[in-house]
Amino acid sequence: MADSKNESDVWGEEDVTSAKNMGDENFPVGSLLIAPACRPVIHAYYRFARVADDMVDNARLSSEQKKGRLLALREVLLGNRIAPMRADAQTAVRLRSEMLERNLPLSLASDLITAFVMDAEKNRYQSWGELLDYCRYSANPVGRFLLAVHREGDETSGPSDALCTALQIVNHLQDVQDDLCKLDRCYLPLPWLEEEHVTVDDLRLARSKPGVRRVFDRVLAGVDELNHMARRLPSLIRDRRMRLEAAVIVNLCAQLTDHLHVHDPIEHRVALGRKDGIKALLRALAYLPSPKPHPSFMKVK
């Protein structure tokens, strides 16, 4: 086992946990639509992911320091490392306990660390496929985790992956200028920018050049396809409350995509409003009738 000095070298002196919480996110996280029995593990999962995100986005840490903390966090989650008594490390302890109690695969959380390590190591993407591979680790495990918590079938995985990837990419577009200016990170495929005779630096301007707008539209065309695939998800979910949650998120993602088609995310941050939330909920109510019964959520001892 590592000595305390080495542990201090890995974790550092500063707990980087931010004050951001679930209410600050763009989309519902363990909302009241989720059954109370499911919320503790979902909230623990969120806090673990939030801490990892805070680690990799901390401008005061070097790439190697970020990777060291992220990998240590994953080792704690997998039971291969003792966590110090501090808030950031203890999120992995709590999540491990919650997931083991419910017999959930730890890979659904550890895969997130793979994406965060990618963020620590690279800040540019060369293709759409490369971006999708990033989303495979940064976003898709979240949907699969929620479905596993509710004991949903494998048939939900494909539409869930499409939804989570779409959510991740529209979030990248929302924050395209902030990510570049604050983190020197750009998720747009560089060859697409080159084909339009624009550069990454053009994302720092006050508004989008026509070539940048065409790149955004190309990205959104891919998101439109993902949203189309995601539409099937609510009808495949047996748990009534999870089905409603998924339907709300599917609609919110589609609405945000529509906003991004019309508005320039460089000129101002494109975000969902209260009316979008009400509209998404009303549309989601169509999925309330259940085509087949689903057993109540049970903790696996």
PyMOL commands that set and color helices and strands:
alter all, ss='L'
color gray80, all
select helices_A, chain A and resi 4-11+22-24+36-57+63-77+87-101+107-121+128-138+140-149+154-174+176-183+190-195+200-204+210-230+233-236+240-262+274-287
alter helices_A, ss='H'
color red, helices_A
deselect
rebuild
show_as cartoon
